[in-house]
Every structure is written in structure tokens, then in C-alpha cells.
Amino acid sequence: MKVVILCGGQGVRLNNSLSFIPKGMAKIGHRPLLWHIMKIFSQYGFTEFVLALGQNGQMIRDYFLHYDENVNDLTFTLGDPKAVFNSRHQEEKWKITFVETGEQSGTGARLFRCQKYLDTDDFLLAYSDCLSDIDISKLVDFHNKQGKLATVSGVMPPFRYGEFTMEGNVPVDYQDISRLKSPNGWVNGGFMVLKPQIFQYLTPYNECVIEKEVFKNLVKDKNIAVFEHPGFWQCLDNDREYQYLNQLAEKNSEFWLQKND
């Protein structure tokens, strides 16, 4: 099963140094956010990726095209173009297809333009700015049992306001990012499974957006299911969330990379 990742757009709501790169290239720990998302899927055996590139997509290309040289130990002799690799990284089986899907395209148009690289099987779809400890195998199993064209992960994102822990009327702890869950129901968590018939709902026009008319039409046709995931989930939309994810990485608390067998 292939994995399509939508990599369009910039980190325009992040600080100035990050606003000039694709959001998926923002570093979490020592690796880009996009790498972490791909690692989530590879933990469950899904290692064939189709990256739908948008603005500044060449940065994503360059990162992976030079991945071996930048990650492995190697010996290089000046004047000799051949390098000798002395180690092997865990991602060497990843197969990546880069697809230019336009700088201003909506998510539906980006997916539509990846169609020729997808076969007749179901496939996974994700955004390039969300991390989660979601069990991808359970997501796929749920999708197979439901028999719908689309299965979307449903999450309950944390509030973005500071949270006091209270004992009576006295605060005893404070977290700058609340871990309380939104009371407004499940929202799209960005990890999806789709049947190839989903392309009947899409168009190549830039205005085609999955999260608008496509989802609405799928709901109308009763062709979509929601896989509820109450566990860890965090998107990257602003500096506070960027700092929070990096704090988790520094503490080796990367919940999204701690698969429970």
C-alpha cells in the first residue's frame, strides 16, 4: 500500500527563519517534520511514498536525494567522485516518488495529480504537518471492515491555551500548552485510507480541496468512515507548537516513534 503525503504550502505562521521553507522541512530534533511522518508509516511496513510537492518542493527533493551522503558514515577521497559508505541507515528501503503538483493547488488537486503513480489498490494519505501515535495497522484494518471509499482519522486536538492544574483554588502546576481535549468532537487528524474510486470525487483544478466539497459529498453519499484516535496528536501551525514538538524530541518523548507492538 502506497503512502501519499501532501507537501504543499509554506510555514508562513512560523518564525521568519522557517517561513521560507516547506512546513514539512521544519526540523523536529535532528530530522525534518516530513521525515518523522514517513517514519510513522515505515514502522508499520509502509515504505513506498508519493510526495505531492508544492512551493519550494526542490528543498524536499534535495534533502532526500542527498540523504545517503548526509546520514551514513562514509569515506571520500578528493578527486575521486565515488564515496565509500561505511554504515547503512534504517531508511534505505524507502521508495520515494516526487510529484510536482503546483504551487497554488488545493489538496484535492494535488492528490488528483498523483493518480498516475497509484495503482488499483487502496492507498494511505497524510498531511506533512501532523504527528501522532496512531496505529496505522488498526487504521487500515478498520478501513477494510467499513468498506467505504474513505476512512479519516478523527482526533481531539489539545487547546492552545496555558493550563493550570488546580487543587481547590490553588494552582499547583502550569503547562504552557494545555493537554486538555477539545469538547467540540472529532476533527480530521490527517491520516487517511482511500480507495482508488476516490478520484471520481476529485478534479485537477486548483480549487479542488478535499476538506470542503469532497468530504461533504462523501458524507452525503455515506461513503466515509471515521477512525477515532484518542491518543497523542499534534499539528505544527505556529511557533509554540514548534517549540513543544522540539521539547518532546529533546526529552526522547517522541510518542509518534514509539510503536507499541
Secondary structure, DSSP 8 states (H G I E B T S, - for coil): --EEEEE-S--TTS-TTTTTS-GGGSEETTEEHHHHHHHHHHTTT--EEEEEE-TTHHHHHHHHHTHHHHHS-EEE-TT---EEE----TTTT-EEEEEE--SS--HHHHHHTTGGG--SS-EEEEESSEEE---HHHHHHHHHHHT-SEEEEEE--B-SS-EEEEETTEEEEEESS---B-TT--EEEEEEEE-GGGGGG--SSTT--IIIIIHHHHHHTT-EEEEE--S-EEE--SHHHHHHHHHHHHTT--GGG----
